[in-house]
């Protein structure tokens, strides 16, 4: 997919790298000079640029990286709310509170199942709500609802990742009958149940495993639920069984299949820490589960859904601060949002690489900087073994270690997070830019 103008395509690549490097979505900082700032404005306003075109270009790159791999496609929605920053905004409808101007982003992210690393963007929808009342939810077809994004995300993942083995994971908001009834053939689903659905035998979903045998007791890492929460390891009991869900009695679903057969996996925490809400996941999946190992894998795959939450944080308050952008026009803001999404993914990829990554350093930095990076690494290394860079010099992990050190990580205590990696990447880019200006080599690539 081309943007229609090779200069626009080159500018898109440059802008994504600038966002990841500078750690900001402030156009003045991205452009660096007045001329550069105007160039960013022209890109975002170009008739050749749209959310769909940017997404398609990024998705094509992700598809090439996913060939032959087991991939988890995770989708979710996040809100950008301009509370306190809504003056002069144009083209935005109400955000989640129904009043403040804002918009919504619904990406699909590819995760490598073997390494748990973020591979890239698969799809994204960005929209703002219309002002005014809408008709009853039960009287509208799925295509007329925002919930259609869950179905289109599945279709996009099946199409883009056609040469990979794909499982789609989503949270309770995606518990939609048509999501199961219209599932693409080449894709499996894991969805956290939100509704106590009626079963074909007149029973209810949440009681379906009341008499099921215990498959195993295992441990699940629970992601942090907010500032100050470090997460925990939960001890859970696993049960599983086949269920046949009945079609809801809604007129607009009359053309859907009358029942859908799925597997229900239940993970229920026992002996939770004082003051903690016990973990309880009821997961509906198209995967076959006949033993403890298969149930454990379904739970572990669902656990990886938190990776998209990391990307949202890197895009918003904990990173690029998209919600603080001063762009007032909705169309240009949407283009910037998807560029920011790509930059947030790059930040998380650097975090992934901190403990080792098979990706080459050339994925993010020109080979002409190899000597400079090795010299910089030696300056950052300490006297103890823990303060040495343990990664090969031609690997992305080697670069991530340097960025972490420049961001303030001391090689001890907890691993560096997105903020540290972003700050370090900004410093690294500035150092390499100075090296490029002083280097006799011609046009070494600055990240």
VOGU-3710 file (C-alpha; in Angstrom, 3 decimals, decimal comma):
1> xxxxxxxxxx> 0,000/0,000/0,000  1,364/3,415/-0,995  0,363/6,817/0,317  0,042/7,945/-3,307  3,232/10,007/-3,193  6,657/8,560/-2,347  7,560/11,783/-0,536  4,542/11,344/1,730  5,533/7,729/2,426  9,056/8,818/3,360
11> xxxxxxxxxx> 7,660/11,557/5,594  5,392/9,041/7,339  8,361/6,787/8,149  10,363/9,780/9,347  7,521/11,013/11,553  6,970/7,632/13,214  10,674/7,421/14,016  10,673/11,010/15,321  7,751/10,241/17,643  9,561/7,189/19,049
21> xxxxxxxxxx> 12,845/9,064/19,298  11,622/12,351/20,755  9,021/10,722/23,004  6,464/13,408/22,235  3,532/14,289/19,967  4,122/18,042/20,244  4,537/19,130/16,624  7,065/21,855/17,393  9,337/19,320/19,081  8,819/16,717/16,360
31> xxxxxxxxxx> 9,761/19,179/13,612  12,711/20,591/15,602  12,744/23,724/13,415  9,981/25,997/12,117  10,385/24,422/8,672  10,216/20,947/10,188  7,090/21,842/12,166  5,408/23,070/8,972  6,389/19,816/7,244  4,636/17,813/9,979
41> xxxxxxxxxx> 1,529/19,980/9,596  1,563/19,443/5,821  1,844/15,685/6,269  -1,081/15,489/8,684  -3,183/17,661/6,334  -2,180/15,944/3,086  -5,030/14,573/0,921  -2,890/11,443/0,468  -2,807/10,767/4,218  -5,573/9,060/6,177
51> xxxxxxxxxx> -5,892/6,726/9,129  -6,761/3,860/6,794  -3,679/4,369/4,613  -1,278/4,685/7,526  -2,766/1,613/9,211  -2,633/-0,442/6,023  1,033/0,407/5,489  1,961/-0,494/9,078  -0,171/-3,663/8,969  1,618/-4,837/5,817
61> xxxxxxxxxx> 4,955/-4,614/7,646  3,536/-6,507/10,628  2,182/-9,241/8,339  5,635/-9,870/6,864  7,116/-10,287/10,352  4,384/-12,725/11,415  4,690/-15,281/8,598  4,719/-18,831/9,980  4,559/-17,686/13,630  1,988/-18,284/16,363
71> xxxxxxxxxx> 0,443/-14,869/16,888  -1,924/-13,470/19,477  -4,039/-10,659/18,039  -5,204/-8,480/20,933  -7,882/-5,815/20,468  -9,290/-3,226/22,843  -10,588/0,351/22,953  -9,137/3,413/24,652  -10,608/6,902/24,998  -8,941/10,260/24,422
81> xxxxxxxxxx> -10,752/12,881/26,516  -10,028/16,607/26,222  -11,409/17,581/29,631  -9,962/20,990/30,475  -8,357/21,193/27,018  -11,470/21,434/24,838  -11,256/25,041/23,640  -11,454/25,571/19,856  -11,660/21,813/19,153  -13,398/21,135/15,838
91> xxxxxxxxxx> -15,120/17,992/14,614  -15,131/16,077/17,915  -18,254/14,547/19,414  -18,709/13,617/23,073  -16,285/11,259/24,796  -17,310/8,535/27,238  -18,886/10,962/29,699  -21,317/12,146/27,012  -20,216/15,775/27,355  -16,497/16,448/26,950
101> xxxxxxxxxx> -15,117/16,438/23,386  -13,008/13,402/22,622  -12,564/10,335/20,449  -11,835/6,610/20,599  -9,039/4,371/19,320  -9,537/0,635/18,774  -6,310/-1,087/17,660  -5,478/-4,730/16,989  -1,924/-5,560/18,097  0,117/-8,637/17,133
111> xxxxxxxxxx> 1,940/-10,430/19,984  4,378/-13,291/19,414  3,079/-16,177/21,535  6,484/-17,807/22,045  8,351/-14,678/23,199  5,352/-12,577/24,390  6,890/-9,630/22,493  4,898/-6,983/20,642  5,349/-7,457/16,880  3,330/-4,560/15,475
121> xxxxxxxxxx> 0,021/-2,999/14,482  -2,527/-5,134/12,619  -5,499/-2,799/12,414  -6,975/0,305/14,044  -10,241/2,204/13,977  -10,460/5,801/15,197  -13,772/7,612/15,536  -15,725/10,232/17,415  -19,364/9,948/18,444  -22,175/11,910/16,858
131> xxxxxxxxxx> -24,106/14,415/18,925  -27,733/13,551/19,660  -29,863/10,595/20,657  -29,651/7,223/18,941  -32,267/4,533/18,519  -32,586/1,584/20,908  -29,527/-0,670/20,966  -31,620/-3,826/20,550  -33,313/-2,490/17,417  -30,073/-1,684/15,553
141> xxxxxxxxxx> -28,061/-4,136/13,476  -24,470/-4,811/14,493  -23,210/-2,657/11,606  -24,956/0,377/13,118  -23,311/-0,058/16,524  -19,851/0,790/17,829  -19,554/-2,866/18,843  -19,076/-3,715/15,147  -15,420/-2,828/15,720  -14,880/-6,167/17,477
151> xxxxxxxxxx> -16,085/-8,082/14,430  -14,120/-5,943/11,979  -11,017/-6,403/14,148  -11,387/-10,179/13,828  -11,846/-9,949/10,070  -8,822/-7,668/9,746  -6,605/-9,996/11,803  -7,640/-13,018/9,724  -6,909/-11,141/6,502  -3,686/-9,347/7,427
161> xxxxxxxxxx> -2,171/-12,327/9,274  -3,229/-14,941/6,724  0,206/-16,607/6,799  0,324/-16,929/10,603  -1,455/-19,065/13,201  -3,737/-16,555/14,906  -5,724/-16,451/18,132  -7,768/-13,336/18,813  -8,043/-12,243/22,465  -10,431/-9,626/23,823
171> xxxxxxxxxx> -11,986/-8,554/27,120  -15,602/-8,638/28,318  -16,821/-5,838/26,059  -16,335/-8,156/23,078  -18,716/-10,811/24,455  -21,025/-10,524/21,431  -22,953/-13,476/19,992  -22,183/-12,510/16,385  -18,454/-12,444/17,150  -18,639/-16,202/17,661
181> xxxxxxxxxx> -21,237/-16,865/14,968  -19,262/-15,004/12,275  -15,749/-16,012/13,325  -13,355/-16,257/10,360  -12,365/-19,845/9,629  -8,619/-19,323/10,018  -8,772/-17,653/13,413  -9,421/-18,846/16,980  -11,027/-16,787/19,729  -10,532/-16,291/23,460
191> xxxxxxxxxx> -13,101/-13,899/24,947  -13,784/-13,168/28,590  -17,482/-13,800/29,197  -19,503/-10,827/30,426  -23,028/-12,178/30,106  -24,593/-15,161/31,843  -25,885/-16,452/28,527  -28,684/-18,930/28,007  -27,495/-22,336/26,843  -29,171/-24,602/24,287
201> xxxxxxxxxx> -30,194/-26,997/27,096  -31,915/-24,084/28,943  -29,148/-23,845/31,534  -27,051/-20,725/32,165  -23,429/-20,219/31,228  -22,061/-19,243/34,635  -23,362/-22,476/36,194  -22,170/-24,728/33,382  -19,017/-25,853/35,217  -20,538/-26,149/38,701
211> xxxxxxxxxx> -20,054/-29,918/38,669  -16,964/-30,033/36,452  -13,883/-31,790/37,774  -10,841/-29,798/38,796  -8,249/-29,979/36,005  -5,358/-28,366/37,844  -4,219/-25,741/40,296  -1,803/-23,333/38,685  -0,346/-19,858/39,065  -1,191/-16,817/36,961
221> xxxxxxxxxx> 0,576/-13,462/36,894  -1,984/-10,700/37,480  -1,055/-7,421/35,790  -0,934/-4,193/37,855  -4,353/-2,536/38,132  -3,225/1,025/38,710  -0,488/3,316/40,044  1,384/1,743/42,944  0,065/-1,753/42,191  2,917/-4,105/41,325
231> xxxxxxxxxx> 0,642/-6,951/40,301  0,811/-10,365/41,905  0,889/-14,093/41,325  -2,554/-15,646/41,773  -3,146/-19,301/42,686  -6,090/-20,471/40,579  -8,179/-23,579/40,038  -8,944/-24,493/36,436  -12,037/-26,194/35,074  -13,257/-26,550/31,495
241> xxxxxxxxxx> -16,094/-27,979/29,467  -17,992/-27,702/26,184  -21,013/-25,389/26,086  -23,584/-24,684/23,395  -24,728/-21,078/23,568  -28,232/-20,226/22,345  -28,866/-17,292/20,036  -30,269/-14,324/21,982  -33,936/-13,605/21,365  -33,345/-10,388/19,439
251> xxxxxxxxxx> -35,020/-9,634/16,130  -31,874/-8,335/14,404  -30,113/-11,686/15,059  -32,734/-13,824/13,332  -30,369/-14,676/10,450  -27,557/-15,886/12,756  -27,059/-19,562/13,606  -29,343/-20,769/16,410  -26,478/-22,057/18,569  -22,689/-21,816/18,759
261> xxxxxxxxxx> -20,537/-24,516/20,366  -17,575/-23,254/22,383  -15,275/-24,275/25,202  -15,662/-22,569/28,577  -12,512/-22,331/30,709  -12,902/-21,061/34,260  -9,968/-19,761/36,303  -10,968/-19,067/39,920  -8,475/-17,712/42,440  -8,181/-19,398/45,819
271> xxxxxxxxxx> -6,604/-17,873/48,930  -6,290/-14,297/47,543  -4,204/-11,782/49,523  -6,136/-9,697/52,088  -7,900/-6,775/50,472  -7,573/-8,143/46,931  -10,564/-9,070/44,780  -10,235/-12,755/43,833  -9,430/-13,323/40,196  -12,232/-15,037/38,279
281> xxxxxxxxxx> -12,015/-15,431/34,534  -14,675/-17,228/32,513  -13,117/-17,583/29,085  -15,063/-18,617/25,997  -12,806/-20,059/23,321  -12,899/-21,891/20,035  -9,808/-23,864/21,093  -10,402/-27,469/22,097  -9,654/-28,085/25,780  -9,568/-31,667/27,017
291> xxxxxxxxxx> -6,751/-31,559/29,567  -5,093/-29,322/32,142  -2,258/-28,273/29,810  -4,691/-26,961/27,192  -6,710/-25,076/29,835  -3,539/-23,535/31,230  -2,492/-22,362/27,768  -5,851/-20,631/27,198  -5,478/-18,804/30,520  -1,888/-17,819/29,780
301> xxxxxxxxxx> -2,857/-16,496/26,349  -5,665/-14,416/27,816  -3,214/-13,053/30,397  -1,222/-11,462/27,539  -4,118/-9,117/26,840  -2,488/-6,675/29,289  0,164/-5,895/26,655  -2,279/-3,639/24,821  -2,845/-1,758/28,097  0,900/-1,076/28,150
311> xxxxxxxxxx> 0,678/0,442/24,691  -2,248/2,641/25,725  -0,252/3,950/28,686  2,743/4,612/26,425  0,441/6,549/24,078  -1,218/8,625/26,782  -0,334/9,783/30,306  2,717/7,570/30,889  4,297/8,362/27,549  3,450/10,441/24,502
321> xxxxxxxxxx> 0,549/12,340/26,135  -1,688/12,279/23,051  -4,526/13,753/25,108  -2,423/16,910/25,637  -1,946/17,543/21,905  -2,839/21,069/20,802  -4,180/20,012/17,385  -7,749/21,289/17,185  -9,009/19,612/13,979  -10,376/16,061/14,283
331> xxxxxxxxxx> -9,075/14,692/10,969  -5,496/15,793/11,593  -5,729/14,587/15,197  -6,790/11,128/14,021  -3,780/10,946/11,673  -1,497/11,993/14,531  -3,134/9,416/16,818  -2,252/6,485/14,573  1,306/7,811/14,138  1,469/8,037/17,938
341> xxxxxxxxxx> 0,187/4,472/18,217  3,081/3,294/16,053  5,506/5,296/18,217  4,059/3,777/21,408  4,514/0,300/19,952  8,166/1,099/19,202  8,660/2,165/22,839  7,198/-1,111/24,104  9,365/-3,059/21,652  12,421/-1,467/23,239
351> xxxxxxxxxx> 11,121/-2,474/26,668  10,670/-6,021/25,344  14,240/-6,048/24,060  15,780/-5,089/27,421  16,030/-8,749/28,498  17,132/-10,047/25,104  15,701/-9,987/21,599  16,581/-11,818/18,373  15,777/-8,690/16,318  18,823/-6,996/14,745
361> xxxxxxxxxx> 19,904/-3,500/15,766  19,513/-2,451/12,127  15,726/-2,582/12,626  15,964/0,758/14,426  19,461/2,228/13,898  21,707/2,570/10,846  24,757/0,263/10,776  27,018/3,334/10,406  26,488/3,985/14,105  27,954/0,621/15,209
371> xxxxxxxxxx> 31,317/2,038/16,321  29,709/4,941/18,174  27,334/2,587/19,970  30,116/0,267/21,095  32,113/3,203/22,465  29,055/4,609/24,211  28,291/1,210/25,692  31,768/0,952/27,200  31,332/4,361/28,839  28,013/3,267/30,360
381> xxxxxxxxxx> 29,208/-0,090/31,653  30,245/-0,386/35,291  32,816/-2,544/37,042  30,523/-5,372/38,168  29,192/-8,113/35,913  25,619/-6,871/36,369  26,697/-3,519/34,962  27,947/-5,038/31,695  25,860/-5,126/28,522  25,251/-8,885/28,051
391> xxxxxxxxxx> 23,806/-8,677/24,538  25,471/-9,029/21,090  26,429/-5,637/19,655  24,367/-6,176/16,500  21,121/-6,898/18,396  18,175/-4,692/19,317  18,674/-5,858/22,908  22,139/-4,208/22,862  20,529/-0,883/21,851  17,769/-1,286/24,462
401> xxxxxxxxxx> 20,363/-1,777/27,221  22,122/1,451/26,193  18,822/3,361/26,068  17,872/2,054/29,518  21,185/3,208/30,992  20,822/6,641/29,406  17,301/6,798/30,831  18,625/6,381/34,377  18,530/2,612/34,957  21,379/1,476/37,212
411> xxxxxxxxxx> 21,292/-2,255/36,306  19,859/-3,121/39,727  16,401/-3,180/41,253  13,408/-3,471/38,899  13,818/-3,599/35,094  13,463/-0,325/33,159  9,906/0,557/32,122  8,438/2,569/29,210  9,238/5,989/30,727  12,879/5,079/31,315
421> xxxxxxxxxx> 13,222/3,589/27,823  11,591/6,616/26,192  13,826/9,093/28,060  16,909/7,046/27,246  15,942/6,744/23,581  15,603/10,532/23,394  19,094/11,005/24,832  20,535/8,315/22,555  19,071/9,995/19,475  20,618/13,330/20,469
431> xxxxxxxxxx> 24,034/11,705/21,007  23,909/9,935/17,646  22,784/13,110/15,906  25,884/14,853/17,229  27,995/11,919/16,074  26,433/12,124/12,616  27,206/15,831/12,328  30,841/15,263/13,333  31,307/12,111/11,272  33,170/12,224/7,946
441> xxxxxxx> 30,808/9,558/6,648  28,105/10,680/4,282  24,527/10,782/5,561  24,609/8,224/8,353  21,015/7,407/9,236  19,779/9,098/12,382  16,984/7,121/14,074
//
